[in-house]
């Protein structure tokens, strides 16, 4: 099994993507995944317009609104912000990733953007857990989903 892998895609503003981890879990019941990187990037008129976009990745029942991320939420795994100002020709990107969260279930990725869809990329690494770590991780994620 690969130690590190990437999931990437393009999502229209206001929509939610499901990042599938359910099938990966069946390969080995003591396997979890850790997000190590979350990037977003514009998909249209990259040089000629101003762009603002935000995205979140959540391990919860519903996707978190990327326009109003709540860092108190146990289910929020990552949040990213990208802006590019045409007039100043400067851009800014910031991503916050909880790289201690062990993932054993599907994740929800949601984006908001002023123009066009958002390109995104998530990098993960696989983590082997003991039986007790698996039980604690699964209970924690069940608790988050049950809120």
Steps between C-alpha positions, in 0.01 A plus 500: 500500500621849419614703798401835345233586242314796351132559434426793271213646307299802394177606670247769412433770758250402767526126431632223722726210400530171688858379545462121520687317774244226574643257242856563611404404855391151390852428376627501858284568805792655691584755231433872529599800294640838591455811284834672455416767241196687364532735202244694296558681170282690250390331178395789275661826389788450740702803387233741386256523791485533873416179680391412850424145604470298817463130577461266796547129557280351771462160668142558612140437400484822297765706325615813679425833333838618369390863525459458877742229622477416869832380638323383817341218299664161554395399148687780319818349357610773257415851388657693212481854365629631167486855365652669199460872427525598134599857574792414726604175329547342840344188636462346839433142604456364850406149605457361850512120527442291811766240420439316829145392406495130406252441218306174479186624320393705199566873508297793366671775300306821432608804298378856445633727227399819327573373147537154350568167667782445748791261442605321817756245611529305826807296594467212745726245661397161631545419869500154654312490834489251783167337591450742789583804283249374243227473763566849638520657151179332383317608817624859462380517140167338589456768769569777248252351252236455769499870601 
